[in-house]
Amino acid sequence: ASRANWRTPADIKAAYRNASFTANNRVVFNVKGNDYRLVVAVHYDRGQMYVRFVGAHRQYDTIKAETI
């Protein structure tokens, strides 16, 4: 991801077909067969992404990805 040039959600989806998109430019990635979740905030205009959450799927179920 550090070398990626994602400018749209479609760019991310092309690279990670299981990525999910929520409000507030958040993207949720399944890690290790969906045992873990990674939530990032994407700033497409700047080409930047910020990690907002990393944790087990069970922990993910207790947060709101769009506001974390």
N, C-alpha and C positions, 0 to 999 in steps of 0.2 A: 504494500500500500504506500510505502514511503516514496516510491518512484512512479506511482500512478498519477495520471492527469485526468481525474474525474471532474467533469464540468456539469454533468446532469445525473439524475438518478438512473437513467438508462445505462450510463457508462458503468456504474457500480453493478447494476443487475447483470450486465454482460459478463463481468468478471466473477461475480458471486451470485449465482442464480437463486440461492436460498436466502439472500438478504431480504429483510423486511423494512418497509418505510413507514414511519409514523409522522405525526404532526411535528412542527418546529424543526424541520430538517434533521430529524434523528434517523439513524439507520441501525438496525439490529442484525447482528451476525450470529449464526449458530456456530459454536466451536465444539470440537471433539464429539461429533455425532449428536449434537444438540444437548450435551450434558452441561455446557456452559453457554453464556450469552455475553456478547460484547455490544455495548451501545455507544455510538459515536454521534457527535454533532458535526454536521458537515457545513462548511461555508464554501459553496461552489464558486462564488465570485472571486474568492481569494485562493482557492485551491488548497484549503486547509481543513483538517479534521481533528477533532478533540475527543479524547476518550472520556466518556461520562460515567460508564459503569462496566465492570468486569466481575462476573460472579456465576455461581451455579444457577441452573435453570430454576430451582426452587426459590432462590433469592430474587431472581428476576421477576418472579410472579408477585412479589411484594412491592415493586416499584412502579412508577409511571414513567415509561421510557421517554415520553414526549416532554416531560418537565424536569427530569433529573439533570 
